[in-house]
Structure formats: structure tokens, C-alpha cells
Amino acid sequence: MAFGTHPDRTLLIKVGHVKDFSDVAGRHVIRISNSADKRNEIAERLRTAGCDVKTSGTDWLNTGDFNINRESKAENQKTKYKPI
């Protein structure tokens, strides 16, 4: 919805393995990771979009985990429901 009304102020961020879709073809999409470079890139893009981003200190560079472990998720799904 935000992309439809404010495409110039909308960030598209990929987490994990996501297939591109045609509606965003040609748009800049950021693939996020835990690296400081990617976090800085997102902060700068948010500033460009008009957001007041606070990057003082270093906590924001390592808080949260953006790594997706597909095997753990698949294994979790297998063991979630067991027949009685």
C-alpha cells in the first residue's frame, strides 16, 4: 500500500531468499544482513526517504538478527505436528 501511494518514500527490503516479482522490477531493493554496511545502507535510504534516523552509538549496528536459517525453519515445521 505504501509503495502504491509513495513509491519514492518506500524501501523494499529482502530478508532471506525472496523471489523478485514484476511489480517492483527496476526498483532498488536492499537485501538486509547483519553487516554494518547493510545497516548503514538502510539508515541512509531511510534518511533519503525523509525519516529521522538516529545512528548515534553502536547498538543499532548489532541489535537484532537478520539471518534466516532455512534448515531450522524446515526442521521446526516437520516436528511441529506429530500424529497421535
Summary of the structure (lengths in Angstrom):
residues: 84
radius of gyration: 16.8
end to end distance: 43.1
largest distance: 54.6
contacts: 136
relative contact order: 0.15
helix: 44%
strand: 7%
